[in-house]
Amino acid sequence: MEWISHSNILIVGLGLMGGSYAKALKRLGFHVMAIDTRKDAISYAVENNIIDRGSTDNDKELIADADAVIFALYPGAFKSWIEENQKNFKSGIYITDVTGVKAPVVYEIQDVLREDVEFIAAHPMAGRETSGVEHADNSMFIGANYIVTPTKKNTKAAVEWCKSLGRVLGCTNITELSPEEHDQMIGFVSQLTHVVAVSLMNANDNHHLADYTGDSFRDLTRIARINETMWSELFLLNKKALLEQMDSFIDQINEIRDMIEHDDREGLCQKMITSTTRRAWFDKP
């Protein structure tokens, strides 16, 4: 299936990410449908022209009308949905996702999926600290990184189709990783950062700190306003990789602590020089 404007795109899970996908695709002329258990989410999306049609149940006709399906569900719910509803897919369609972990999800879904339907996984590296379709923002994809995670079961055509979705959304750096490589990387650049932010907010319960803090603390802890249901599931699914990254981070904390304790200014300066150099890798032109 090509990304043509009259295609019927079904979004399953109309939260922040699903809603942002829907908003982007609708504005580009696609016919966008959605399924979500929240009646308010469907009503809001229809009333605000984010989707064309929606349902709070797994409407067979809605599913059968889809030329492509994008899943924005929690990993466990994603697997259950496929098992229960894949019989209604149109033959030959591609499906993709936005799931934050891959190895525990991709292989299982590919194993149970019909042979005439292909699942090609992807992860747009974009998001907000808010949740719900009410906060959908298609601009979050502009200039964002977009990772496709193919397996041996994926065809070249499906991989290219999935990459083209990233380009349609406005992502500019589109790459490929294996599911395992993705999870190792995401354990550091995403999950560890959330662990750090949550830890900081749990380290001190003095609410008066809000009266004195500056932008550095606000920037560092922005993601501490977190969806506990989703992120706890992601942490546990990616336990091995995340624990490795946490151990590495703890080692660095302990090294810096020892330098401070022993007045090792030269060591501290070297840590900061390395930090400044490596942070420059992330600066966008």
NORJODA-V933044 format. One record per helix or strand of 2 or more residues. SS is the DSSP state (hx for helix, st for strand). FROM is the first residue (numbers start at 0). LEN is the number of residues. If there is no record, write none. Layout:
SS:FROM:LEN
SS:FROM:LEN
//
This chain:
st:7:5
hx:15:12
st:30:5
hx:38:9
st:52:3
hx:59:6
st:67:4
hx:74:14
st:93:4
hx:102:10
st:117:2
st:121:4
hx:132:3
hx:137:4
st:144:4
hx:155:14
st:172:4
hx:178:24
hx:206:5
hx:214:6
hx:221:3
hx:227:10
hx:238:23
hx:264:18
//
